[in-house]
Amino acid sequence: MTTPAQKYPATAHDWLEGARPHTWANAFAPVVAGTGAAAALGGFHIGRALLALLVAWALIVGVNYANDYSDGIRGTDEDRTGPQRLTGGGLAKPQHVKYAAFACFGVAALAGIALSISADAWWFILVGALCIAGAWFYTGGKNPYGYMGLGEVAVFVFFGLVAVLGTQFTQAHATSWTGVLLAIGVGGMSSAVNLANNIRDIPSDTEAGKITLAVRLGDQKSRLLFTALLLLPTVYTIIIAFGSWAALAGLLYFPFALQAVRTVNRGARGPQLIPVLGLAGRAMLIWALLTAIAVAFI
């Protein structure tokens, strides 16, 4: 008789891979950008910045485990080209993956409550609750919005607008046009990371009935949208530079973005698209970090 340990042989490394570290830039970049925008208003607060970082990181890990669980039990991951999943690959018991997701959401909730209290912004707890709901219902529930082509929109809103401007507000108790531009830039690039992942999975998602934005747009239009999302921050950088010329340092992100764009537009498919996720994530983090430093201290 097969024992549970033999049936579900996930190692610590498998659980780490299930948390998808290559997506963590999507959590770090908005907090860095929002903190820089807050510092530009004289509102930098290291404690609240760290709490915001914990919220964002716990959410991204939680949503990755939640996607693993929900896609796995639906059978969406049975024929995927990316790394093997915990649930779909039979590495871990589905219920345990679900527990891991909700544990991460719990950490995000506790850190979010602490951040809201520290910032004297109780209403922000409701925003956090919406973020957690958005993380779960991306692929969870009876009618997941990720299966309706709305995944990139949600990423733009939650890991762009909400994360950047929320980070800025909880530290400076105000937002600014610089913060808005940073939020749009980070949100767009974060959506590009998600889109690259979905471009890779167009064949398997189509077969499984998972109608992502990439499936809706088709391969060619999805690649064009990816290009726009990753290169538009050059425009935002120039606009921000009118207020702080040093923000032009953010253009150093361009080589990483260009490499990702060139790979995508040269027709890379399947496993060839996997490195694009890391390149796009690094481009986003570099842009957020350099621009944040420029507007905050120069």
Residue, then its C-alpha position, 0 to 999 in steps of 0.5 A: m500500500t502506498t504511504p502518503a509520504q511516498k504519494y506526495p514526495a514534495t521536498a522543501h525545494d519543491w515548496l520553495e519553487g511552488a512559491r515561485p520566487h521569480t515572481w517576488a519582484n512583483a511584491f518588492a517593486p511596488v513597495v520600493a516605489g511607494t516608499g520612494a514616493a512617500a519619502a519625496l513628500g517627507g513621509f518615509h517610515i521604515g517600520r511601515a515600509l517593512l510592514a507593507l513589504l511583508v503584506a505584499w510578499a505574503l500576498i504574492v506567495g499566497v496567490n501562487y499557492a492558491n493558483d497551484y491548488s485551484d488550477g491543480i484540482r481543475g486539471t488545468d496544470e496537467d499539460r503545462t510547459g512551465p515548472q512542475r506544480l505541487t498539486g498538478g504534478g502530484l508532489a503535495k496533497p492538494q489540501h496542504v497546498k490550500y492550507a499554505a495559501f491561506a497561511c500566507f493570506g493570514v500573515a498578510a492580514l495580520a501585517g496589514i492590520a498592524l500597518s493600518i493601525s500604525a498609519d492610523a488608517w483603519w479603512f485600509i483594512l478593507v482594502g487589504a481584505l479586497c486584496i486577499a479576496g482578489a488573490w483567492f478568486y483569481t483562480g479559486g471559486k466557481n467563477p475565477y476571474g483569471y479564467m475570464g481574461l481579467g488576470e492582468v487587470a487585477v495584477f495592475v490594480f492590486f500590485g500596481l495602483v493599490a500596492v504603490l499608492g497604498t505604501q505611499f499613503t500609509q507613510a506620507h498620509a498623502t499621494s502624489w502624481t509621482g506616486v501615480l506614475l510609479a504605480i502605473g509603471v510598476g503595475g504595467m510591468s507586473s502585468a507584463v510578467n503575468l502576461a508572459n507566463n500566460i503567453r507561454d501557456i496559451p496552448s495548454d490553457t486553450e485546451a483546458g478551457k482557461i480563457t486568459l487575456a493571452v488566449r483572448l488576444g491571441d499570440q501576436k497581439s499578446r506579444l505586442l501588449f507585452t512590449a508596450l507594458l514593458l517599454l512604456p515606463t521610459v515615457y513615465t521616467i521622462i515625465i517624472a524627470f521634469g520634477s527630479w532630473a535624477a529620475l532619468a537613472g531609471l532608464l537603466y532598466f531598459p537593457f533588461a526590458l529590451q532583452a525580454v522584449r526581443t526574446v518575446n518578439r523573436g517568437a520564443r515559445g514554451p520553455q523558451l519564455i521562462p527566462v523572460l519572467g525573470l528578466a521582466g521582473r528584474a527590469m521592474l525592480i531596477w526601474a522602481l528602485l532607481t526611480a524611487i531613490a532619485v525622487a526621494f533623495i536627489 
